[in-house]
Amino acid sequence: MAVDSPLSSQLGPPACERDAKALHFIEETTSHADSVQDRVLTEILTRNSQTEYLTRFKLNGATDRETFKSKLPIITYEDLQPEIHRIANGDRSAILSAHPISEFLTSSGTSAGERKLMPTIKEELDRRRLLYSLLMPVMNLYVPGLERGKGLYFLFVKSETRTPGGLLARPVLTSYYKSDHFKTRPYDPYNVYTSPNEAILCPDSFQSMYTQMLCGLLQRQQVLRVGAVFASGLLRAIRFLQLNWPQLTQDIETGALNPKLTEPSLREYMDKILKPNPELAECVRHECSKDNWEGIIARIWQNTKYLDVIVTGAMAQYIPTLDYYSGGLPLACTMYASSECYFGLNLNPMCKPSQVSYTIMPNMAYFEFLPHEPDSFGFPRASPPKLVDLVDVEVGKEYELVITTYAGLYRYRVGDILRVTGFHNSAPQFHFVRRKNVLLSIDSDKTDEAELQKAVENASRLLREFNTSVVEYTSYADTRTIPGHYVIYWELLGKDSANSPTDEVLKQCCLAMEESLNSVYRQGRAADNSIGPLEIRVVKNGTFEELMDYAISRGASINQYKVPRCVNFTPIMELLDSRVVSSHFSPALPHWTPERR
Ligand code: AMP
């Protein structure tokens, strides 16, 4: 029941006293966005005034915005490589941050094929926890009664390594789930998961997923929301159920755990809760054995009120598939975050995916915005535009996000393009438009044009002995199957028809492409099973000319026409697919280890 609190928020009546505090915090912080930003910048610059980085730019202890902006350059990860390298190699001096770097967070964004290493400090965990603590109070405004059930969330840790200097390097969520903030979180009736910590923290992805799915099935009546971080992760769980329901239902029926689960902590946990339940087993079997899996989530977890998954940005491609498996349950995108920094949350989480806007929380970092306005010819402007402060962005305009963090990133370009949709109090709200330079993405992988080009070049070397070359190519992220996979269309020119490349050679070309893609892609293929084998579709000679004719017929200028290196417009896909002469899949997994190359 909603409480009538003196802290009652304009967002709505809070569900409990603790929610009232959280909503009050949101109101306060967004109402004073500019002064909070001032405080954040002052704190960051004061505590780090003696760092090598700020000393180099002669900030001389200044903490005001004007001096900061006039002296510090806007940078990308590449600019910071020397500093990151030194920290990774064990230099513990105050290079970027006065607080010791506690670990590196490995971003899904890559540099030279490897995950970017983001330095972080211990207290950032508190900031992340703070943002997490705001999510349920907001959700409770829209979905009452969530304290009466549980969340079935598929959460996983990934492998971690150490840098030569001994610092841990791992993804931000792995770091969070392994922290005491998560492991020893106090009981919160609004945030009870069906998955035990033992399963979430199990490094073996099969055993982890199996246990989480089994626990979700055993508690199916209590499940009120189903989620994963990204849409692709939830669909992987559905695929897992498709492949494993016979064994899962057998475990439920007999009360004996699948012997493939060997992890002692999981067996110990499951021993306590797994009892023979033939009725439940029959019920799950009845649904899963049907050929038609439409609405399977709502059929098995009948009390589900919404799916909690990110379906903005690249993940929007999964909305139709999620709608299919959930029978059209609402999709809630709750937060916007990265390894560099957690940014903000969606204050209207039950809105349609196309309407999602994230409110950046001004206490998380100091935010600036680089206007993103290519001129009418599509070229960036000659002189760099001025950066705008958080409260000064304009509704309708697009910006690239630039951050200054407590952990020691100063005026750092995140690479995300955001469009302002409105304001909550004085804090702007943003539609996530896209990440810059991403051509293909299935899961957390991000492949850019240069990486694709290099992969095609490397693979096409295998065609030389057949006197064959790739004259044109384009690509497509095919997400109609789970997991999705990259499709590369090739038009070949062979000079010797008696000696054209065989299916075996073209399969090797697929693998060669995979081998040259970045490590996040290869990890998705080799370790996480979140990306399927890459496919080359060879198209008839002249197909790309037809593609150009089609573009010109729709108004493209013949002088400026460039082959699109990625396609997703249905008529173009249909044209390409109707010209396919053969199709070939990668026959093996590309090489990947947690160690950096
Ligand atoms: P990572 O550095 O691997 O943690 O990835 C962070 C990036 O994921 C962000 O910079 C965004 O490009 C993307 N991302 C995170 N949250 C969202 C969201 N809610 N919607 C769309 N993209 C997101």
Boltz pocket constraint, residues with backbone or C-beta under 6 A from the ligand:
constraints:
  - pocket:
      binder: B
      contacts: [[A, 106], [A, 107], [A, 108], [A, 109], [A, 172], [A, 310], [A, 311], [A, 312], [A, 313], [A, 314], [A, 333], [A, 335], [A, 336], [A, 337], [A, 338], [A, 339], [A, 340], [A, 414], [A, 416], [A, 432], [A, 435], [A, 444]]
      max_distance: 6.0
